[in-house]
């Protein structure tokens, strides 16, 4: 079946944009994976639905490349940093559609000295039960000293970590990974600044399953009931996920005047202009009707997270605090070829806001540059990025840049157990 012949059947904002490609004897149309050939599979898609398909040359000797991955490398447009191909297609597909993975329940990040630290811990996970907290240093993994960032190490299903907390107390803990279904909600709290209720949410991945939707609904029901009128959205480790989930979150934050207006406009290549689609802000019972939003960002902030910033800016003030975001202003389909177990995630559309702006391929520059302060936990009013937001809420401007303390973090990317299995975290749904 040709991708182009049934692209119109795909609906946006209702879960993962998935095309399952297979050969069927009763299908009279040509198959996009003739003879179950991965080279043809890759090349046909790149010439058809790929956003930069006009840059893909005709008459390529596809078999002159050692592998389909080498072929893809040769075809990818120079500005494309996100198109991906996986040989263990079914495994990756099941992970990105379920949000479930074998995991310890915490993310890690190198500091400016190269020391691996705990960046966040999901509640009620093996990592949380083992007492890991944000800021802990990881000195050894299964007995291997990893304080030198050049030292390689292997996580195993049961891994022993030597941990040093911020009081410089060292202990050893063994943690067994389990299948964890996350909902993206790492931390939530209502803070108060001079009588103003401030909602604070640390959100790690955008998922659009029932549990994740219900979790977010509960968060905003709490914020609404407690009279929240200001919001700090912490997306510092959120690499993206579901466009539908991003729309859902944005619709809880946007002012009433934005309802029914464009949140994101997805535009395809010239073959598919008829498929260009606008997703509109939706009425939400617990909408906070905000006039401004503070978003904490780092280089790990990408994709659906950046949609929040770009999609809300035509309707309200959105201040970003922290580091430069990743710059993913494009989106993918997940195309699973079951016959050869390949999963292909080509970039197929660009994301624009209501003003037609998609100009953030280099990321969003923060309105106030701040460190990722791992020496303080989420919700601590003195944590550097949160403190900057609270200062603005109280004083109407950002504080003077602080003198940097020693042993602070650079903007290295956050890593997760699932990342070590080459699982992509920039998937559009």
N, C-alpha and C positions, 0 to 999 in steps of 0.2 A: 504494500500500500504506500503510495507516495505521501509524504508529509503534507505537501501542498493540497492534496485532495481532501483532507479532512481537518485542516487547521481550523476551519470555521466551526467545527464542533467543540473546540476548546472554549471553556468559560473562564473568565478571569475573576480572581478574588474568591474562589470556592475551593481552595486547597491547591496542592501541587499541580502545576501544569505538566501533565504527564502524557507522553506518547509512547505506547508500547508497540514496538515494531516486530512483526513476525511474518513468516512466510505462510500463506494459506492457499491450499489448492483451489478453494472455491472463490478466491479473490481474483477477478479478472484484470485488475489494474496491475501495472508493473510493481514489483517489490523494491523498496529502497535498499534492501540488503540481498540483492540477487545472489544466489548460490551461497548464502550465508557468509558473504565476503566482508570482513571488517574494513578493508580498504575502500570498497564501494560504499559501504555504510557511512564512513566518515566523509568521503568526497562529495557524495550526493547531498548530504545535509549542508555542508559548507557552501555548496553552490546554490542551495535553495533558500532555506530559512535563516541562515547566518546573517546577522545584522549588516556585516560588511561584505556581503556576497559578491558585490561588484569588484572587490579586490582579489577574489579567488580566480586564478587563471583557468582558461579552458585548455583541454588537450594535455593535461598533466599525465605524465607516465607514473601512475600511482604505485606501480610495482617496483619502481626504481628505489623506493625507500625501504629500509631494513624492516621497519615495523609500522603499523598504523599510527603509532604515537609520533614517529619521525615524520610521517606524512602530515599529520595535524600541525606539528611544529612549523613545517614549511608553509602551511596555508594560512595560519593565524595572522590576522591584521596586526601591524606593529603596535597599535594602541590597546590591543586586547590583552588584559592581564588575568582574565577570569574563565575563559572557555576551558573545559576540562574533559578528559576521557578516562574511564576506569575499566579495567579488564574483569574485575570482580563485581560486575554490574548489579546483580541481584542483591548482594550483601549491602552495597552502598545505598542502593535504592530503598531497601527496607529501613535502613537507618534514617535517611533524610525524610522519609514519609512518616515514620513513627515517632521520631524524637527520642527513641530509646536506644541505649548503647551500654556495653559493658564498661563500667566506669567506677571511679572511686568517689566522685561527687565534688571534686574541687579542681580549680584552674590554677595554673602556675605562670610565673613571669620572672624573667631575669632583671635584676636591678643594675644600676650603673656600674657596680663592681663585678657584675657577672654572676652574682649569687642568685640561685633559684629560690623564689619565695612563693608562698601560698598567696594567690591573688583574691580568691573568693572560695566559699564553701557553701554548697547547697544544704539546706536544712534536711535532717532526717536521712542522711546518707552515711556510708561507711566512714568517710572522712570526718563528718561532723561527730559521729559517735566515737571516733578516735581522738577527738579533742583538737583537731587542727583548726586554726583560726587565721584570718587574713594577716599577713605580715610575717608568719613563721618562716624561718630560713630552712631550706632543705640542704643538709650538708652531705648526706650519703644516701645512696639508693642501693639496696641489697648489698651493703658493705663497700660499695665503690664511692670514693671521695669525688664529688662532682662540683666542688667549689671552683675548680678551673672549668670555665665554660666550654673549653675544647675537649673535655673528657666526655666520651660517649657513655651512655648507660641504657639499660633495657628494663622497662617496666614489665613485671609479670603479674599474673592474675592475683597472686598474693605477693605484695611488695613490702619490704621493710624499709622504712625511712628513718634517718636520723635527723631530728628536728631541733632547731634552736629558736626559742621564742624571743619576744622583744626584751624580756628580762635577762636574756643570755643564758637561760636554763636549757640544758641539752637532754633530750630523751629519745628513745627508740620506740617506734610504733610499727606494727605490721597491719596492713590494711588489705582486705580482700575485695576485689572489684565484683560488683553485682550488676545485673541488668537494671538500669535506672531510667525511669521515664521522667524527664524534667518538664517543667511548665514555664521556665524562663524567669520565675520570680525568686531572686536570691535574697532580697531584703526589702522590707517596707516599714515605714514609720511616719507618724505625724509629729512634726516639730513645731515649736512656737517661737516666733520672733516678734517681740514687742506687741503681743496680743494677736498677731497674724498667724493663722494655721497654715503650715507648709507641708504638703505631701512630698515624701521622698521615696522613690522606688528605684531599686537596682534591678535591671531587666537584662538577662543574659542572652536570650535567643527568642526570635519571633516564631511561634508555632500556632497553628490554626486548628488543632484538635479540640475536642470537647473539654478535656481537662484543663488545657491552657486557657481557653476562653472563659471557663468557669472561674479559674484562679484570678484572672484579670478583673472579671466582674466583681468578685469579692473584694479585691483591693480598692476599686473605685467606689463601691458601696460604702466601705469604711471611710474613705476620704470624704465622700459626700456627707455622710452622717456626722462627721466630726467638723464640718464647716471649713474644709480646705479651700483657700482662695489663691494660694501660690503653689507652684509645683517645681520640684527639682527632679528631673528624670536622668538617672545615672545609666548611660549606655556605654560606659568606658570599655567594657569587654564584650559588647554585643556585635557580633559579626554579621547579623542579618537573619534571614529566614523568610517567613511568609509575608507576601505583600498584603494578603487579606488580614493577617494579624497586625501589620503596621497600620492599615486603615482602621482597624478596630481600636487600637490604642490612640491613634490620632483623633478619632471621632469622640473619644472620652475627654480629650484635652482642648479641642478647638472651641472658639467662641460660637455662640448660637448663630451668628451671622454667616458662618461657614457651612452650615448644614445644607446639603444639596449641591454644594459647589465642588469643583474638581480638587481631589486630593493628589492624584497622580494620573498623568496621561501616558500611556504606553504606546510608543510609535515603532513600527516595524520597518523593514527594508522596502524598497519601492515595489517589489512584487506583492506585498501584503498591506498596502496602505488602507485597504478596505477593512482590515482587521484592527486598525488603531482603535484603542479603547480608553475611555476615561472612567476612573473609579471615583465615586463621589462620597463626600463626608456623609455619615449616617447619624440619625437621631439616636442618642443613648440616654437611658433613664438616669444614669449616674454621671452624665456629662458635667464637667466642672466649669464650663463656660469661662475659660481663662482669657485674659488679655495679653499675657506673656508667659513664656516658659523658659526655664533654665535647663540646659542639657550638658551633662558631663561627658567628655569625649576623649579618646586616645586614637592611636593608629589602628587599634583593633575595632574601632567603630566603623561599620560599613553597611552598605546595601540597604536593607529595610530600615536600619537605624537612621541612615542618611535620608531616606524617604520622609521620616518624621520631621526632620529639620527643614528639608526643602518643601515638603507639602504644606506645612503650617505657616511658613514665612509670608505668603501673600495675605494672610488673615490676622496675624498676630506677631508680636515681637518674640523672636527666639534667640536667646543668648547662649552661645556655646562656651564652655569652660574646660580647659585641659590642654589636649594636644590636637594636631591636625588629624582629621579623619582619613579613612582609607581612600575614598574617591571611587565608589562603585555606583555609577549613574546608569547602569545597564542591567538587564535581567536575562535569565536563562529558562529554557525548557529542560526537563529531565526526559531524555529519550532512551528508553530501555529496549535493547535488542535481546530478547530472551534466547533466541536461537544460538547466539555466540557469547552470551553473558557479558555484553558490553553496555555500559551506561555512558551516554554522551550528554554533556551539559554545554551546548553552544550558546553564546550570547545571541539573543534574537530580538531584543527590543531595547529602546532607550526610555528612561523615566524622566518626564517633565512635570513641573508643577502647573498651577493654574495660570501663571504668567508666562508659560512656555520655557521656563528656565530649566536647563539640564546641565548647566555649566559648573559641574563640581567633580570632573574627572580627576582632578588633583586633590580632592578632599576639601572640606570646609576648614578654613583657618579660624582658630578659636578667637572669640571676642576678648577673652582673657586667658592668657597662657598660664598654665599651672602644672605642677608636678602630679604624678599619680602617687599619692602619699600612702604607701603601704605600711607606714609605721602607725597608722590609725585605722580603726575598723570603720565599716560602713555605718552611717548614722551619727558618728562622732562629730559634733559641731565644729571641732577644730581640725578635722581632716581637710587638707588644703583646698581641694576643689569645691567641696560642700561649703566650707567656710566662706569662700569667695562669693558663692551664690547667696548665702544667708546675709553676708555683708551688703550686697546690692539690694536685697529686699528691705533691709533696715535703713540704708543710707541713700539709695537711689543712684549709686555708682559703685564701680569695683574698687577694691582697696589698692593701695600702692603695691607694686610687686615686692614680694617678701624676699629677704636674703635667703638663699637656698641653704638648707641644713645639709650636713654631711650625710653620706650613705642614702641618697635619694635615688629614685628610679629614673632611668632613661625611658624612652617610649618604645621599648621592645614589645613584640606581640605576645599576647597571652596565649598559652597552650593548654590543651586539654588531653586527657587520656585518648579520646577518640581521634584527636589530631594525629597522634603517633601511628594511627592505622590508616593514614592518608585519606581521612574523611573530610570532604569540603564543608565549610561552614558558611559559605556565601551562596546559598541556594535560594532562588526566588520561588515563591509559592503563590 
